[in-house]
Amino acid sequence: MKRLFLLSFLLLLFGFGGGLGCTNVSASKNSVKTESVMSRNNTEIIFSEVRRLNKDIPLKEYTIVQSFEETMKLYRLMEDKRFSRSAPIPTLDENEFLLVLKPKLKTQPYGDIEIEKIEEVKSVLHVYYKEINNEEYQLNKEKNPILILKIEGKIPSSVKLITS
């Protein structure tokens, strides 16, 4: 009787939602990344930070990457010739895309950016961010922060970067 009760309790605890509280952290091969959830007209936008770097490469303020070929082209641009190995190249699942952000910093010339929220308004993605201090960038006089996000959902018609 005790075994039956214990088995039922464990089944309820772990079998029917015991892991639901752990959905904000996912581990892949060599890295752990946190995911953020924002609203998208009553549906969720799930995004995760793929890579953060500071490099002067020819990119627009935002770039949407939809295929593995485009991802390879982007990572060739970001490649650092000083190292023999490159950063891990992300893959895209169905209904995912990469959003590459390279905003022009206004208040902190050697700073970084932090995403506060992402919303979709009439198929335009509004990305709210703030400029933050980054001692490493300031020490090395680096002023070209690049942030790559993986976003789940349909591809927007455009992106609007908004400082807060």
C-alpha positions in Angstrom: 0.0 0.0 0.0 2.8 2.4 0.9 4.5 1.6 -2.5 1.4 2.3 -4.4 0.9 5.6 -2.6 4.6 6.5 -3.2 4.4 5.5 -6.9 1.2 7.5 -7.4 2.8 10.5 -5.7 6.0 10.4 -7.8 3.9 9.9 -11.0 1.9 13.0 -10.2 4.9 15.0 -9.2 7.2 14.1 -12.1 5.0 12.7 -14.7 2.3 15.4 -14.9 4.3 18.7 -14.8 7.1 18.3 -12.4 9.5 19.8 -14.9 7.4 22.7 -15.8 9.3 25.1 -13.6 12.5 24.4 -15.5 11.5 25.7 -18.9 13.5 28.9 -18.8 16.9 27.2 -19.0 17.9 24.8 -21.8 21.2 23.1 -22.3 22.7 22.3 -25.6 25.9 20.5 -26.4 28.4 22.9 -24.8 26.4 25.8 -23.7 23.6 26.9 -21.4 21.3 29.6 -22.7 18.4 31.3 -21.0 15.3 32.0 -22.8 13.0 35.0 -22.4 9.3 35.1 -23.2 7.5 38.2 -24.4 4.0 38.7 -25.7 3.2 38.7 -29.4 -0.5 39.7 -29.8 -1.7 37.0 -27.4 1.0 34.5 -28.5 4.4 34.1 -27.1 7.7 35.3 -28.6 10.4 33.0 -27.4 13.9 34.2 -27.9 17.3 33.2 -26.7 20.7 34.9 -26.9 22.9 33.0 -29.3 26.0 35.1 -29.4 27.4 38.4 -28.2 30.5 40.1 -29.6 32.0 43.4 -30.5 33.5 43.6 -34.0 33.5 46.3 -36.7 32.0 44.4 -39.6 29.6 45.7 -42.3 26.1 45.0 -40.9 22.9 47.0 -40.9 21.3 48.0 -37.6 19.4 44.8 -37.8 19.5 41.7 -40.0 17.1 38.8 -40.2 18.7 35.4 -41.0 16.4 32.7 -42.2 18.5 29.9 -43.6 21.7 27.9 -42.7 23.4 29.4 -45.8 22.8 33.0 -44.5 24.0 31.9 -41.1 27.2 30.6 -42.6 27.7 33.8 -44.5 27.2 35.8 -41.3 29.6 33.6 -39.3 32.3 34.0 -42.0 32.1 37.7 -41.5 32.5 37.4 -37.8 35.3 34.9 -38.0 38.4 35.9 -36.0 41.5 34.9 -37.9 43.6 34.8 -34.7 41.9 31.6 -33.6 41.9 28.2 -35.4 38.4 27.3 -34.3 35.2 29.4 -34.8 32.3 29.9 -32.5 29.6 27.2 -32.7 27.2 27.9 -35.6 23.5 27.7 -34.6 21.0 25.7 -36.5 17.4 26.9 -37.2 14.4 24.7 -36.6 11.1 25.1 -38.4 9.5 28.4 -37.5 12.7 30.0 -36.2 15.0 32.8 -37.4 18.0 34.7 -36.2 17.9 38.4 -35.5 21.2 40.2 -35.6 21.3 43.5 -33.8 24.1 46.1 -34.2 22.6 49.4 -32.9 24.4 52.7 -32.9 25.2 53.5 -29.3 24.1 57.0 -28.2 24.8 57.3 -24.5 27.7 54.9 -23.9 30.2 54.9 -26.8 32.0 51.8 -25.5 29.0 50.1 -24.0 26.8 47.1 -24.7 23.1 46.4 -25.1 20.6 44.6 -23.0 17.2 43.5 -24.4 14.3 44.5 -22.2 11.4 43.2 -24.2 10.3 42.3 -27.7 6.8 42.9 -29.1 5.1 42.6 -32.4 2.9 45.4 -33.6 1.2 44.9 -37.0 3.9 42.5 -38.2 6.7 44.9 -37.1 9.0 43.6 -34.4 9.7 46.2 -31.7 12.9 45.5 -29.8 13.3 47.5 -26.7 16.8 47.7 -25.4 19.0 49.7 -23.1 22.6 50.7 -23.3 24.7 49.2 -20.5 28.3 49.7 -19.3 30.7 47.0 -20.4 34.2 47.3 -18.7 35.9 45.0 -21.2 34.6 47.0 -24.2 35.5 50.3 -22.5 39.1 49.0 -21.7 39.6 47.9 -25.3 37.8 50.9 -26.8 35.4 48.7 -28.7 32.3 50.4 -29.9 30.5 47.9 -32.2 28.4 45.6 -30.0 26.6 42.8 -31.9 23.9 40.6 -30.4 22.5 37.6 -32.1 19.0 36.3 -31.0 17.2 33.2 -32.0 13.5 33.9 -32.2 10.6 31.5 -32.5 7.7 32.6 -34.7 6.9 34.1 -38.0 9.3 36.4 -39.7 8.4 40.1 -39.3 8.0 42.6 -42.1 10.5 44.9 -40.4 12.2 45.5 -37.1 12.3 48.7 -35.0 15.0 49.2 -32.4 13.8 51.4 -29.5 16.1 52.6 -26.7 14.6 52.9 -23.3 
